[in-house]
Amino acid sequence: MRLVLSLWGMGWALFGLVAFVITGRPGWAIACGVLLAVAVTDLCVIVHRIRQGPHYQPGRDVPPYEPDRGGPGPPEH
């Protein structure tokens, strides 16, 4: 979902950048350019994390945690 939102934001920021450059509003064009840079950076981070794969997933040899039975906690010192 974050990937789709990043692409959506990139599209609108690019559209705003072009529209404000054409209409001669440099302040808004700069704001859209900064937003476009943030969206592109976010997209790069998302793609990098997707390509890394599931790092923190335990393997089949790791047993599941025992459920909390509501007993007393660890002894206090």
One Martini backbone bead per residue (centre of mass of N, CA, C, O) as a GRO file, in nm:
protein
   77
    1MET     BB    1   0.058   0.064  -0.020
    2ARG     BB    2   0.303   0.252  -0.004
    3LEU     BB    3   0.374   0.228  -0.301
    4VAL     BB    4   0.117   0.351  -0.416
    5LEU     BB    5   0.133   0.622  -0.263
    6SER     BB    6   0.403   0.707  -0.383
    7LEU     BB    7   0.314   0.709  -0.679
    8TRP     BB    8   0.083   0.908  -0.643
    9GLY     BB    9   0.258   1.143  -0.534
   10MET     BB   10   0.443   1.166  -0.776
   11GLY     BB   11   0.230   1.237  -0.987
   12TRP     BB   12   0.120   1.499  -0.847
   13ALA     BB   13   0.390   1.646  -0.818
   14LEU     BB   14   0.457   1.654  -1.117
   15PHE     BB   15   0.205   1.800  -1.207
   16GLY     BB   16   0.249   2.053  -1.029
   17LEU     BB   17   0.521   2.133  -1.137
   18VAL     BB   18   0.437   2.178  -1.430
   19ALA     BB   19   0.198   2.371  -1.384
   20PHE     BB   20   0.365   2.595  -1.226
   21VAL     BB   21   0.571   2.651  -1.448
   22ILE     BB   22   0.371   2.736  -1.670
   23THR     BB   23   0.226   2.967  -1.479
   24GLY     BB   24   0.457   3.116  -1.300
   25ARG     BB   25   0.504   2.953  -1.002
   26PRO     BB   26   0.781   2.907  -0.819
   27GLY     BB   27   0.698   2.834  -0.529
   28TRP     BB   28   0.513   2.591  -0.599
   29ALA     BB   29   0.725   2.439  -0.766
   30ILE     BB   30   0.921   2.392  -0.534
   31ALA     BB   31   0.727   2.238  -0.352
   32CYS     BB   32   0.678   2.007  -0.558
   33GLY     BB   33   0.977   1.927  -0.585
   34VAL     BB   34   1.015   1.841  -0.292
   35LEU     BB   35   0.788   1.633  -0.288
   36LEU     BB   36   0.911   1.461  -0.513
   37ALA     BB   37   1.174   1.390  -0.364
   38VAL     BB   38   1.036   1.244  -0.129
   39ALA     BB   39   0.887   1.029  -0.299
   40VAL     BB   40   1.140   0.907  -0.432
   41THR     BB   41   1.282   0.826  -0.171
   42ASP     BB   42   1.057   0.644  -0.067
   43LEU     BB   43   1.059   0.450  -0.308
   44CYS     BB   44   1.350   0.353  -0.270
   45VAL     BB   45   1.307   0.233   0.011
   46ILE     BB   46   1.086   0.034  -0.061
   47VAL     BB   47   1.241  -0.128  -0.276
   48HIS     BB   48   1.473  -0.211  -0.093
   49ARG     BB   49   1.299  -0.365   0.118
   50ILE     BB   50   1.178  -0.568  -0.079
   51ARG     BB   51   1.458  -0.690  -0.175
   52GLN     BB   52   1.549  -0.800   0.107
   53GLY     BB   53   1.325  -0.917   0.261
   54PRO     BB   54   1.268  -1.147   0.520
   55HIS     BB   55   1.456  -1.097   0.802
   56TYR     BB   56   1.261  -1.143   1.081
   57GLN     BB   57   1.207  -1.441   1.016
   58PRO     BB   58   1.155  -1.731   1.133
   59GLY     BB   59   1.226  -2.043   1.117
   60ARG     BB   60   1.140  -2.380   1.138
   61ASP     BB   61   1.345  -2.423   1.397
   62VAL     BB   62   1.159  -2.220   1.549
   63PRO     BB   63   0.987  -2.204   1.816
   64PRO     BB   64   0.722  -2.115   1.966
   65TYR     BB   65   0.580  -1.937   2.188
   66GLU     BB   66   0.467  -1.933   2.489
   67PRO     BB   67   0.193  -1.877   2.639
   68ASP     BB   68   0.026  -1.667   2.843
   69ARG     BB   69  -0.114  -1.771   3.167
   70GLY     BB   70  -0.105  -1.544   3.408
   71GLY     BB   71   0.124  -1.561   3.579
   72PRO     BB   72   0.389  -1.507   3.731
   73GLY     BB   73   0.647  -1.335   3.712
   74PRO     BB   74   0.938  -1.245   3.750
   75PRO     BB   75   1.163  -1.212   3.974
   76GLU     BB   76   1.245  -0.989   4.210
   77HIS     BB   77   1.537  -0.793   4.336
   0.00000   0.00000   0.00000
